Amino acid sequence: TMKIEEVQSTTKAQRIASHSHVKGLGLRDDGTAEPISAGMVGQEKAREAAGIVVELIRSKKMAGKALLLAGAPGTGKTAIALAISQELG
């Protein structure tokens, strides 16, 4: 009979989160989106809209409410959600 043993790798496994580069919405002081900023690229209109939501939450006009992000796969919904959470702390 043949004995089968599990072999473990000798290299260290390192896991990096897929959106760990997102540091915020990448908005200017006037609320317009930088083309590339804070780990975000593109989706300027969505980022500007998210900036409005952040301001509403900060001013307590939308605090405690839900926000639904809808769109096709791969359009940046998760990245924008993480950017909103970064902006809010």
Buried (B, 14 or more C-beta within 10 A) or exposed (E): EEEEEEEEEEEEEEEEEEBEEBBBBBBEEEBEBBEEBBBBBEBBEBBBBBBEBBEBBEEEEBEEEEEEBEEEEEBBBEBBBBBBEBBEE
